[in-house]
Amino acid sequence: MSRDLIGRIIVVTGGNAGLGYFTAEQLALRGARVVIASRNEAKAKLAIDSLHREVENIEPPSYVHLDLADLASVSRASDELVALPSIDVLVANAGITESTADSTTVDGFESMFGTNHLGHFALISQLMPSLLTTADSRIVHLGSISHRFYALDLDEHDSPERFRSFRSYSRSKLAVMTFAFELDRRLRESGHDTRSIVAHPGFALDELTPARPGITPDTRPGAAVRTLLGSFAQGKDAGAWPIVMAATDEYLRGGEYVGPAGWQQLRGHPRVTAAKAWSRDRAIAAKLWHLSENLTGTSLRL
């Protein structure tokens, strides 16, 4: 594999497991210096140990503590990250996929919106000066095919009786994508060369993922089950391909959406694809941007 990323510093949030880990591994194989930003130091250490086993002549990975569900932690992590010589790429990968009606972040926000969107919004706001001073820097946001299913109504607040975990997750991912596309529009309008790109992994399962001790589950289904799952899904390693493409492909423009090329975008090699039109609604994006600044106490100026 080409080591074309030598000299690049890439921060991967949630790089200790799943998609984030395999994104970090694939980037390290190409020579990047990877910084894993995650909330669990023990798991991050296991990930770094695994990177050393899997990648020859690796640029030494490092760890920064980051809990996206705690804005004070986001600020402390930002202070550490801005001390890096540069940030060539920020891969905003970390997040949660399930919660309950009464689950909130440290700051009192609904868990999935607060973690998946607001935590990264605050992080990006605070890292933006460093990103803007690095030539051709990128921000890669982790989208999801689930953004297709529910509109982003910022005035609607589900009661505990109406709360549905998947709906909350889908809306949080739509918020991530809406912000990402609006961020790129504003970057272009301001004359910056930093690119904001969205990638999604398709349907990526642990059951189809190559084993990494300490990173992947110890138990795996039999061959017949894996064959069945492989007809419509893929492993976390393949799910990382669109993220890596978004982080590195020199021909990608800002504001693009990258995902698997296979049936229903569930699996396959990555390509530029179309996001649902409501993820590019500028009126909703402006409202989301303003709300996010108010809730996080950060100001994202370009």
Phi and psi restraints in degrees (value plus and minus 20) as a CYANA .aco file:
   2 SER   PHI     -82.1   -42.1
   2 SER   PSI     120.3   160.3
   3 ARG   PHI    -122.3   -82.3
   3 ARG   PSI      37.6    77.6
   4 ASP   PHI     -99.3   -59.3
   4 ASP   PSI     -26.0    14.0
   5 LEU   PHI    -123.9   -83.9
   5 LEU   PSI      -8.4    31.6
   6 ILE   PHI     -78.7   -38.7
   6 ILE   PSI     112.4   152.4
   7 GLY   PHI      73.4   113.4
   7 GLY   PSI     -30.0    10.0
   8 ARG   PHI    -110.6   -70.6
   8 ARG   PSI     120.1   160.1
   9 ILE   PHI    -129.7   -89.7
   9 ILE   PSI     102.4   142.4
  10 ILE   PHI    -145.3  -105.3
  10 ILE   PSI     102.9   142.9
  11 VAL   PHI    -115.0   -75.0
  11 VAL   PSI     107.5   147.5
  12 VAL   PHI    -139.6   -99.6
  12 VAL   PSI      90.9   130.9
  13 THR   PHI     -95.7   -55.7
  13 THR   PSI     118.2   158.2
  14 GLY   PHI      47.1    87.1
  14 GLY   PSI      10.8    50.8
  15 GLY   PHI     -99.2   -59.2
  15 GLY   PSI     -11.2    28.8
  16 ASN   PHI    -110.1   -70.1
  16 ASN   PSI     -29.8    10.2
  17 ALA   PHI    -177.9  -137.9
  17 ALA   PSI     143.8   183.8
  18 GLY   PHI      34.8    74.8
  18 GLY   PSI    -157.3  -117.3
  19 LEU   PHI     -78.0   -38.0
  19 LEU   PSI     -60.1   -20.1
  20 GLY   PHI     -82.3   -42.3
  20 GLY   PSI     -61.7   -21.7
  21 TYR   PHI     -83.6   -43.6
  21 TYR   PSI     -68.1   -28.1
  22 PHE   PHI     -89.3   -49.3
  22 PHE   PSI     -49.6    -9.6
  23 THR   PHI     -81.9   -41.9
  23 THR   PSI     -66.9   -26.9
  24 ALA   PHI     -81.1   -41.1
  24 ALA   PSI     -62.3   -22.3
  25 GLU   PHI     -84.2   -44.2
  25 GLU   PSI     -65.4   -25.4
  26 GLN   PHI     -86.6   -46.6
  26 GLN   PSI     -55.4   -15.4
  27 LEU   PHI     -90.9   -50.9
  27 LEU   PSI     -58.9   -18.9
  28 ALA   PHI     -85.7   -45.7
  28 ALA   PSI     -56.1   -16.1
  29 LEU   PHI     -80.7   -40.7
  29 LEU   PSI     -46.6    -6.6
  30 ARG   PHI    -114.7   -74.7
  30 ARG   PSI     -10.7    29.3
  31 GLY   PHI      79.1   119.1
  31 GLY   PSI     -20.2    19.8
  32 ALA   PHI     -91.1   -51.1
  32 ALA   PSI     129.5   169.5
  33 ARG   PHI    -107.8   -67.8
  33 ARG   PSI      96.0   136.0
  34 VAL   PHI    -119.7   -79.7
  34 VAL   PSI     114.3   154.3
  35 VAL   PHI    -133.0   -93.0
  35 VAL   PSI      97.9   137.9
  36 ILE   PHI    -111.2   -71.2
  36 ILE   PSI      98.0   138.0
  37 ALA   PHI    -129.5   -89.5
  37 ALA   PSI      89.5   129.5
  38 SER   PHI    -172.0  -132.0
  38 SER   PSI     148.8   188.8
  39 ARG   PHI    -108.5   -68.5
  39 ARG   PSI     -33.0     7.0
  40 ASN   PHI    -135.1   -95.1
  40 ASN   PSI      84.7   124.7
  41 GLU   PHI     -85.1   -45.1
  41 GLU   PSI     -58.4   -18.4
  42 ALA   PHI     -82.9   -42.9
  42 ALA   PSI     -63.1   -23.1
  43 LYS   PHI     -89.2   -49.2
  43 LYS   PSI     -54.6   -14.6
  44 ALA   PHI     -84.3   -44.3
  44 ALA   PSI     -58.5   -18.5
  45 LYS   PHI     -83.8   -43.8
  45 LYS   PSI     -61.5   -21.5
  46 LEU   PHI     -81.3   -41.3
  46 LEU   PSI     -59.3   -19.3
  47 ALA   PHI     -85.7   -45.7
  47 ALA   PSI     -62.0   -22.0
  48 ILE   PHI     -85.5   -45.5
  48 ILE   PSI     -59.8   -19.8
  49 ASP   PHI     -80.2   -40.2
  49 ASP   PSI     -61.9   -21.9
  50 SER   PHI     -85.4   -45.4
  50 SER   PSI     -60.4   -20.4
  51 LEU   PHI     -80.3   -40.3
  51 LEU   PSI     -61.0   -21.0
  52 HIS   PHI     -84.1   -44.1
  52 HIS   PSI     -54.4   -14.4
  53 ARG   PHI     -92.3   -52.3
  53 ARG   PSI     -56.9   -16.9
  54 GLU   PHI    -109.4   -69.4
  54 GLU   PSI     -41.7    -1.7
  55 VAL   PHI    -140.3  -100.3
  55 VAL   PSI      97.4   137.4
  56 GLU   PHI     -95.7   -55.7
  56 GLU   PSI     124.9   164.9
  57 ASN   PHI      32.5    72.5
  57 ASN   PSI      23.7    63.7
  58 ILE   PHI     -91.3   -51.3
  58 ILE   PSI     122.8   162.8
  59 GLU   PHI     -91.0   -51.0
  59 GLU   PSI     106.8   146.8
  60 PRO   PHI     -75.3   -35.3
  60 PRO   PSI      99.0   139.0
  61 PRO   PHI     -91.6   -51.6
  61 PRO   PSI     139.4   179.4
  62 SER   PHI    -157.2  -117.2
  62 SER   PSI     151.9   191.9
  63 TYR   PHI    -149.3  -109.3
  63 TYR   PSI     118.7   158.7
  64 VAL   PHI    -150.5  -110.5
  64 VAL   PSI     110.8   150.8
  65 HIS   PHI     -92.3   -52.3
  65 HIS   PSI     107.5   147.5
  66 LEU   PHI    -166.1  -126.1
  66 LEU   PSI      99.2   139.2
  67 ASP   PHI    -135.4   -95.4
  67 ASP   PSI      85.3   125.3
  68 LEU   PHI     -87.4   -47.4
  68 LEU   PSI     -34.9     5.1
  69 ALA   PHI    -108.8   -68.8
  69 ALA   PSI      -7.9    32.1
  70 ASP   PHI    -162.8  -122.8
  70 ASP   PSI      86.6   126.6
  71 LEU   PHI     -84.3   -44.3
  71 LEU   PSI     -47.8    -7.8
  72 ALA   PHI     -86.3   -46.3
  72 ALA   PSI     -59.2   -19.2
  73 SER   PHI     -85.1   -45.1
  73 SER   PSI     -59.0   -19.0
  74 VAL   PHI     -79.9   -39.9
  74 VAL   PSI     -62.6   -22.6
  75 SER   PHI     -85.2   -45.2
  75 SER   PSI     -61.8   -21.8
  76 ARG   PHI     -85.5   -45.5
  76 ARG   PSI     -62.1   -22.1
  77 ALA   PHI     -83.3   -43.3
  77 ALA   PSI     -60.5   -20.5
  78 SER   PHI     -80.5   -40.5
  78 SER   PSI     -61.3   -21.3
  79 ASP   PHI     -79.8   -39.8
  79 ASP   PSI     -58.6   -18.6
  80 GLU   PHI     -90.3   -50.3
  80 GLU   PSI     -62.0   -22.0
  81 LEU   PHI     -90.5   -50.5
  81 LEU   PSI     -54.2   -14.2
  82 VAL   PHI     -90.4   -50.4
  82 VAL   PSI     -33.6     6.4
  83 ALA   PHI    -100.4   -60.4
  83 ALA   PSI     -28.9    11.1
  84 LEU   PHI     -84.4   -44.4
  84 LEU   PSI     133.6   173.6
  85 PRO   PHI     -76.1   -36.1
  85 PRO   PSI     -52.9   -12.9
  86 SER   PHI    -185.8  -145.8
  86 SER   PSI     145.8   185.8
  87 ILE   PHI    -146.5  -106.5
  87 ILE   PSI      83.8   123.8
  88 ASP   PHI     -97.7   -57.7
  88 ASP   PSI     -58.9   -18.9
  89 VAL   PHI    -162.1  -122.1
  89 VAL   PSI     114.5   154.5
  90 LEU   PHI    -129.4   -89.4
  90 LEU   PSI      96.7   136.7
  91 VAL   PHI    -118.3   -78.3
  91 VAL   PSI      84.7   124.7
  92 ALA   PHI    -106.3   -66.3
  92 ALA   PSI      56.0    96.0
  93 ASN   PHI    -116.3   -76.3
  93 ASN   PSI     -55.9   -15.9
  94 ALA   PHI     -80.6   -40.6
  94 ALA   PSI     133.5   173.5
  95 GLY   PHI     151.2   191.2
  95 GLY   PSI     157.0   197.0
  96 ILE   PHI    -139.8   -99.8
  96 ILE   PSI     132.9   172.9
  97 THR   PHI    -133.2   -93.2
  97 THR   PSI     -29.0    11.0
  98 GLU   PHI    -162.0  -122.0
  98 GLU   PSI     130.6   170.6
  99 SER   PHI    -179.1  -139.1
  99 SER   PSI     158.9   198.9
 100 THR   PHI    -138.3   -98.3
 100 THR   PSI     149.0   189.0
 101 ALA   PHI     -79.7   -39.7
 101 ALA   PSI     -51.0   -11.0
 102 ASP   PHI    -122.7   -82.7
 102 ASP   PSI      -7.9    32.1
 103 SER   PHI    -105.1   -65.1
 103 SER   PSI     106.4   146.4
 104 THR   PHI    -153.1  -113.1
 104 THR   PSI     143.6   183.6
 105 THR   PHI     -97.6   -57.6
 105 THR   PSI     154.1   194.1
 106 VAL   PHI     -76.2   -36.2
 106 VAL   PSI     -53.3   -13.3
 107 ASP   PHI    -111.7   -71.7
 107 ASP   PSI     -13.6    26.4
 108 GLY   PHI      71.0   111.0
 108 GLY   PSI      -8.5    31.5
 109 PHE   PHI    -109.1   -69.1
 109 PHE   PSI     131.8   171.8
 110 GLU   PHI     -72.5   -32.5
 110 GLU   PSI     114.6   154.6
 111 SER   PHI     -77.3   -37.3
 111 SER   PSI     -66.6   -26.6
 112 MET   PHI     -95.3   -55.3
 112 MET   PSI     -61.8   -21.8
 113 PHE   PHI     -85.2   -45.2
 113 PHE   PSI     -61.0   -21.0
 114 GLY   PHI     -87.7   -47.7
 114 GLY   PSI     -59.1   -19.1
 115 THR   PHI    -102.5   -62.5
 115 THR   PSI     -73.9   -33.9
 116 ASN   PHI     -89.6   -49.6
 116 ASN   PSI     -60.4   -20.4
 117 HIS   PHI    -122.1   -82.1
 117 HIS   PSI     -80.0   -40.0
 118 LEU   PHI     -83.3   -43.3
 118 LEU   PSI     -59.7   -19.7
 119 GLY   PHI     -80.3   -40.3
 119 GLY   PSI     -65.3   -25.3
 120 HIS   PHI     -90.8   -50.8
 120 HIS   PSI     -55.3   -15.3
 121 PHE   PHI     -78.2   -38.2
 121 PHE   PSI     -66.2   -26.2
 122 ALA   PHI     -84.7   -44.7
 122 ALA   PSI     -61.9   -21.9
 123 LEU   PHI     -82.4   -42.4
 123 LEU   PSI     -67.8   -27.8
 124 ILE   PHI     -82.9   -42.9
 124 ILE   PSI     -60.7   -20.7
 125 SER   PHI     -77.1   -37.1
 125 SER   PSI     -63.5   -23.5
 126 GLN   PHI     -99.8   -59.8
 126 GLN   PSI     -43.5    -3.5
 127 LEU   PHI    -111.8   -71.8
 127 LEU   PSI     -29.5    10.5
 128 MET   PHI     -76.2   -36.2
 128 MET   PSI     -62.5   -22.5
 129 PRO   PHI     -77.2   -37.2
 129 PRO   PSI     -60.3   -20.3
 130 SER   PHI     -87.6   -47.6
 130 SER   PSI     -60.8   -20.8
 131 LEU   PHI     -84.0   -44.0
 131 LEU   PSI     -61.3   -21.3
 132 LEU   PHI     -89.4   -49.4
 132 LEU   PSI     -44.9    -4.9
 133 THR   PHI    -109.8   -69.8
 133 THR   PSI     -20.1    19.9
 134 THR   PHI    -123.7   -83.7
 134 THR   PSI     100.3   140.3
 135 ALA   PHI     -79.8   -39.8
 135 ALA   PSI     114.3   154.3
 136 ASP   PHI      36.8    76.8
 136 ASP   PSI      13.3    53.3
 137 SER   PHI     -90.6   -50.6
 137 SER   PSI     144.2   184.2
 138 ARG   PHI    -160.1  -120.1
 138 ARG   PSI     132.0   172.0
 139 ILE   PHI    -140.7  -100.7
 139 ILE   PSI     102.9   142.9
 140 VAL   PHI    -129.5   -89.5
 140 VAL   PSI     100.7   140.7
 141 HIS   PHI    -122.7   -82.7
 141 HIS   PSI     121.1   161.1
 142 LEU   PHI    -110.1   -70.1
 142 LEU   PSI      88.2   128.2
 143 GLY   PHI    -111.0   -71.0
 143 GLY   PSI    -186.0  -146.0
 144 SER   PHI    -181.3  -141.3
 144 SER   PSI     125.7   165.7
 145 ILE   PHI     -83.4   -43.4
 145 ILE   PSI     -37.1     2.9
 146 SER   PHI     -87.9   -47.9
 146 SER   PSI     -31.8     8.2
 147 HIS   PHI     -84.8   -44.8
 147 HIS   PSI     -34.1     5.9
 148 ARG   PHI     -93.6   -53.6
 148 ARG   PSI     -38.9     1.1
 149 PHE   PHI    -114.2   -74.2
 149 PHE   PSI     -45.8    -5.8
 150 TYR   PHI    -157.9  -117.9
 150 TYR   PSI     116.0   156.0
 151 ALA   PHI     -91.1   -51.1
 151 ALA   PSI     139.7   179.7
 152 LEU   PHI    -116.6   -76.6
 152 LEU   PSI      73.3   113.3
 153 ASP   PHI    -118.1   -78.1
 153 ASP   PSI      82.9   122.9
 154 LEU   PHI     -97.6   -57.6
 154 LEU   PSI     -29.3    10.7
 155 ASP   PHI    -115.2   -75.2
 155 ASP   PSI     -28.3    11.7
 156 GLU   PHI    -111.2   -71.2
 156 GLU   PSI     111.7   151.7
 157 HIS   PHI    -146.1  -106.1
 157 HIS   PSI      92.3   132.3
 158 ASP   PHI     -86.4   -46.4
 158 ASP   PSI     116.0   156.0
 159 SER   PHI     -95.2   -55.2
 159 SER   PSI     141.1   181.1
 160 PRO   PHI     -74.1   -34.1
 160 PRO   PSI     -52.0   -12.0
 161 GLU   PHI     -91.7   -51.7
 161 GLU   PSI     -49.5    -9.5
 162 ARG   PHI    -115.4   -75.4
 162 ARG   PSI     -26.2    13.8
 163 PHE   PHI     -83.9   -43.9
 163 PHE   PSI     113.2   153.2
 164 ARG   PHI    -152.1  -112.1
 164 ARG   PSI     104.7   144.7
 165 SER   PHI     -79.3   -39.3
 165 SER   PSI     -64.8   -24.8
 166 PHE   PHI     -86.2   -46.2
 166 PHE   PSI     -58.6   -18.6
 167 ARG   PHI     -83.3   -43.3
 167 ARG   PSI     -62.5   -22.5
 168 SER   PHI     -82.9   -42.9
 168 SER   PSI     -62.6   -22.6
 169 TYR   PHI     -81.6   -41.6
 169 TYR   PSI     -67.5   -27.5
 170 SER   PHI     -79.8   -39.8
 170 SER   PSI     -63.0   -23.0
 171 ARG   PHI     -87.9   -47.9
 171 ARG   PSI     -56.0   -16.0
 172 SER   PHI     -84.4   -44.4
 172 SER   PSI     -58.8   -18.8
 173 LYS   PHI     -91.7   -51.7
 173 LYS   PSI     -54.3   -14.3
 174 LEU   PHI     -84.3   -44.3
 174 LEU   PSI     -57.9   -17.9
 175 ALA   PHI     -82.8   -42.8
 175 ALA   PSI     -63.9   -23.9
 176 VAL   PHI     -76.5   -36.5
 176 VAL   PSI     -67.7   -27.7
 177 MET   PHI     -90.9   -50.9
 177 MET   PSI     -60.5   -20.5
 178 THR   PHI     -81.0   -41.0
 178 THR   PSI     -64.9   -24.9
 179 PHE   PHI     -82.5   -42.5
 179 PHE   PSI     -64.6   -24.6
 180 ALA   PHI     -80.5   -40.5
 180 ALA   PSI     -65.4   -25.4
 181 PHE   PHI     -88.7   -48.7
 181 PHE   PSI     -59.5   -19.5
 182 GLU   PHI     -86.5   -46.5
 182 GLU   PSI     -58.3   -18.3
 183 LEU   PHI     -79.0   -39.0
 183 LEU   PSI     -63.5   -23.5
 184 ASP   PHI     -86.1   -46.1
 184 ASP   PSI     -59.7   -19.7
 185 ARG   PHI     -78.5   -38.5
 185 ARG   PSI     -64.2   -24.2
 186 ARG   PHI     -91.2   -51.2
 186 ARG   PSI     -54.3   -14.3
 187 LEU   PHI     -81.6   -41.6
 187 LEU   PSI     -63.8   -23.8
 188 ARG   PHI     -83.9   -43.9
 188 ARG   PSI     -65.4   -25.4
 189 GLU   PHI     -82.4   -42.4
 189 GLU   PSI     -49.2    -9.2
 190 SER   PHI    -108.4   -68.4
 190 SER   PSI     -21.8    18.2
 191 GLY   PHI      61.4   101.4
 191 GLY   PSI      -1.2    38.8
 192 HIS   PHI    -110.3   -70.3
 192 HIS   PSI     134.1   174.1
 193 ASP   PHI    -118.8   -78.8
 193 ASP   PSI     -18.6    21.4
 194 THR   PHI     -85.9   -45.9
 194 THR   PSI     113.9   153.9
 195 ARG   PHI    -129.8   -89.8
 195 ARG   PSI     120.4   160.4
 196 SER   PHI    -133.5   -93.5
 196 SER   PSI      99.3   139.3
 197 ILE   PHI    -152.4  -112.4
 197 ILE   PSI     125.7   165.7
 198 VAL   PHI    -129.2   -89.2
 198 VAL   PSI     117.8   157.8
 199 ALA   PHI    -151.0  -111.0
 199 ALA   PSI     128.1   168.1
 200 HIS   PHI    -152.9  -112.9
 200 HIS   PSI     131.2   171.2
 201 PRO   PHI    -111.0   -71.0
 201 PRO   PSI     -19.0    21.0
 202 GLY   PHI      52.6    92.6
 202 GLY   PSI    -166.1  -126.1
 203 PHE   PHI    -123.9   -83.9
 203 PHE   PSI      73.9   113.9
 204 ALA   PHI    -128.0   -88.0
 204 ALA   PSI     104.6   144.6
 205 LEU   PHI    -140.8  -100.8
 205 LEU   PSI     125.5   165.5
 206 ASP   PHI     -80.1   -40.1
 206 ASP   PSI     -54.9   -14.9
 207 GLU   PHI     -81.8   -41.8
 207 GLU   PSI     -41.8    -1.8
 208 LEU   PHI    -128.9   -88.9
 208 LEU   PSI      -9.2    30.8
 209 THR   PHI    -115.1   -75.1
 209 THR   PSI     117.4   157.4
 210 PRO   PHI     -77.5   -37.5
 210 PRO   PSI     125.5   165.5
 211 ALA   PHI     -90.6   -50.6
 211 ALA   PSI     116.1   156.1
 212 ARG   PHI    -156.5  -116.5
 212 ARG   PSI      87.9   127.9
 213 PRO   PHI     -73.5   -33.5
 213 PRO   PSI     110.2   150.2
 214 GLY   PHI      64.8   104.8
 214 GLY   PSI     -29.1    10.9
 215 ILE   PHI    -134.1   -94.1
 215 ILE   PSI     -69.3   -29.3
 216 THR   PHI    -119.3   -79.3
 216 THR   PSI     139.5   179.5
 217 PRO   PHI     -77.9   -37.9
 217 PRO   PSI     128.0   168.0
 218 ASP   PHI     -93.8   -53.8
 218 ASP   PSI     -52.1   -12.1
 219 THR   PHI    -118.7   -78.7
 219 THR   PSI     125.0   165.0
 220 ARG   PHI    -155.2  -115.2
 220 ARG   PSI     128.3   168.3
 221 PRO   PHI     -91.7   -51.7
 221 PRO   PSI     147.8   187.8
 222 GLY   PHI     -91.2   -51.2
 222 GLY   PSI     152.6   192.6
 223 ALA   PHI     -80.4   -40.4
 223 ALA   PSI     -58.8   -18.8
 224 ALA   PHI     -84.0   -44.0
 224 ALA   PSI     -61.9   -21.9
 225 VAL   PHI     -86.7   -46.7
 225 VAL   PSI     -62.2   -22.2
 226 ARG   PHI     -83.0   -43.0
 226 ARG   PSI     -58.2   -18.2
 227 THR   PHI     -83.4   -43.4
 227 THR   PSI     -63.1   -23.1
 228 LEU   PHI     -83.2   -43.2
 228 LEU   PSI     -68.4   -28.4
 229 LEU   PHI     -82.6   -42.6
 229 LEU   PSI     -56.2   -16.2
 230 GLY   PHI     -87.5   -47.5
 230 GLY   PSI     -32.3     7.7
 231 SER   PHI     -94.4   -54.4
 231 SER   PSI     -39.6     0.4
 232 PHE   PHI    -159.4  -119.4
 232 PHE   PSI     -16.6    23.4
 233 ALA   PHI    -159.9  -119.9
 233 ALA   PSI     159.0   199.0
 234 GLN   PHI    -169.3  -129.3
 234 GLN   PSI     152.6   192.6
 235 GLY   PHI     -99.5   -59.5
 235 GLY   PSI     149.5   189.5
 236 LYS   PHI     -85.5   -45.5
 236 LYS   PSI     -47.3    -7.3
 237 ASP   PHI     -84.0   -44.0
 237 ASP   PSI     -65.7   -25.7
 238 ALA   PHI     -90.2   -50.2
 238 ALA   PSI     -53.8   -13.8
 239 GLY   PHI     -82.0   -42.0
 239 GLY   PSI     -44.4    -4.4
 240 ALA   PHI     -98.1   -58.1
 240 ALA   PSI     -37.5     2.5
 241 TRP   PHI     -76.6   -36.6
 241 TRP   PSI     -67.0   -27.0
 242 PRO   PHI     -83.0   -43.0
 242 PRO   PSI     -53.8   -13.8
 243 ILE   PHI     -85.9   -45.9
 243 ILE   PSI     -64.7   -24.7
 244 VAL   PHI     -85.5   -45.5
 244 VAL   PSI     -60.0   -20.0
 245 MET   PHI     -79.8   -39.8
 245 MET   PSI     -65.9   -25.9
 246 ALA   PHI     -82.7   -42.7
 246 ALA   PSI     -51.2   -11.2
 247 ALA   PHI    -100.7   -60.7
 247 ALA   PSI     -41.0    -1.0
 248 THR   PHI    -150.2  -110.2
 248 THR   PSI     -45.4    -5.4
 249 ASP   PHI     -85.2   -45.2
 249 ASP   PSI      99.5   139.5
 250 GLU   PHI     -91.4   -51.4
 250 GLU   PSI     -38.2     1.8
 251 TYR   PHI    -110.4   -70.4
 251 TYR   PSI     -30.2     9.8
 252 LEU   PHI     -89.2   -49.2
 252 LEU   PSI     115.6   155.6
 253 ARG   PHI    -111.3   -71.3
 253 ARG   PSI     139.1   179.1
 254 GLY   PHI     -83.4   -43.4
 254 GLY   PSI     132.0   172.0
 255 GLY   PHI      62.5   102.5
 255 GLY   PSI     -14.7    25.3
 256 GLU   PHI    -109.1   -69.1
 256 GLU   PSI     145.7   185.7
 257 TYR   PHI    -147.4  -107.4
 257 TYR   PSI      99.7   139.7
 258 VAL   PHI    -136.0   -96.0
 258 VAL   PSI     112.7   152.7
 259 GLY   PHI    -177.5  -137.5
 259 GLY   PSI     156.3   196.3
 260 PRO   PHI     -80.7   -40.7
 260 PRO   PSI     127.4   167.4
 261 ALA   PHI    -109.5   -69.5
 261 ALA   PSI     -26.9    13.1
 262 GLY   PHI     -96.9   -56.9
 262 GLY   PSI    -191.1  -151.1
 263 TRP   PHI     -73.6   -33.6
 263 TRP   PSI     106.4   146.4
 264 GLN   PHI      34.7    74.7
 264 GLN   PSI       1.5    41.5
 265 GLN   PHI      41.1    81.1
 265 GLN   PSI       8.8    48.8
 266 LEU   PHI    -106.6   -66.6
 266 LEU   PSI     -49.1    -9.1
 267 ARG   PHI    -175.8  -135.8
 267 ARG   PSI     147.2   187.2
 268 GLY   PHI      94.9   134.9
 268 GLY   PSI     157.3   197.3
 269 HIS   PHI     -89.9   -49.9
 269 HIS   PSI     132.8   172.8
 270 PRO   PHI     -99.0   -59.0
 270 PRO   PSI     132.4   172.4
 271 ARG   PHI    -174.7  -134.7
 271 ARG   PSI     145.9   185.9
 272 VAL   PHI     -93.6   -53.6
 272 VAL   PSI     112.8   152.8
 273 THR   PHI    -155.9  -115.9
 273 THR   PSI    -197.4  -157.4
 274 ALA   PHI    -122.5   -82.5
 274 ALA   PSI     114.5   154.5
 275 ALA   PHI    -112.8   -72.8
 275 ALA   PSI     137.7   177.7
 276 LYS   PHI     -81.4   -41.4
 276 LYS   PSI     121.0   161.0
 277 ALA   PHI     -76.1   -36.1
 277 ALA   PSI     -54.1   -14.1
 278 TRP   PHI     -88.4   -48.4
 278 TRP   PSI     -34.1     5.9
 279 SER   PHI     -94.0   -54.0
 279 SER   PSI     -31.1     8.9
 280 ARG   PHI    -134.2   -94.2
 280 ARG   PSI       0.7    40.7
 281 ASP   PHI     -93.6   -53.6
 281 ASP   PSI      93.3   133.3
 282 ARG   PHI     -90.0   -50.0
 282 ARG   PSI     -52.4   -12.4
 283 ALA   PHI     -87.0   -47.0
 283 ALA   PSI     -65.2   -25.2
 284 ILE   PHI     -84.3   -44.3
 284 ILE   PSI     -60.3   -20.3
 285 ALA   PHI     -81.4   -41.4
 285 ALA   PSI     -63.2   -23.2
 286 ALA   PHI     -83.4   -43.4
 286 ALA   PSI     -60.7   -20.7
 287 LYS   PHI     -86.0   -46.0
 287 LYS   PSI     -61.9   -21.9
 288 LEU   PHI     -83.5   -43.5
 288 LEU   PSI     -63.4   -23.4
 289 TRP   PHI     -79.0   -39.0
 289 TRP   PSI     -69.5   -29.5
 290 HIS   PHI     -81.9   -41.9
 290 HIS   PSI     -65.2   -25.2
 291 LEU   PHI     -81.5   -41.5
 291 LEU   PSI     -63.0   -23.0
 292 SER   PHI     -84.7   -44.7
 292 SER   PSI     -60.0   -20.0
 293 GLU   PHI     -82.3   -42.3
 293 GLU   PSI     -64.1   -24.1
 294 ASN   PHI     -85.2   -45.2
 294 ASN   PSI     -62.7   -22.7
 295 LEU   PHI     -91.1   -51.1
 295 LEU   PSI     -57.1   -17.1
 296 THR   PHI    -110.6   -70.6
 296 THR   PSI     -34.3     5.7
 297 GLY   PHI      50.5    90.5
 297 GLY   PSI       2.6    42.6
 298 THR   PHI    -134.2   -94.2
 298 THR   PSI     138.8   178.8
 299 SER   PHI    -144.2  -104.2
 299 SER   PSI      97.6   137.6
 300 LEU   PHI    -122.7   -82.7
 300 LEU   PSI      75.7   115.7
 301 ARG   PHI    -133.3   -93.3
 301 ARG   PSI     119.7   159.7
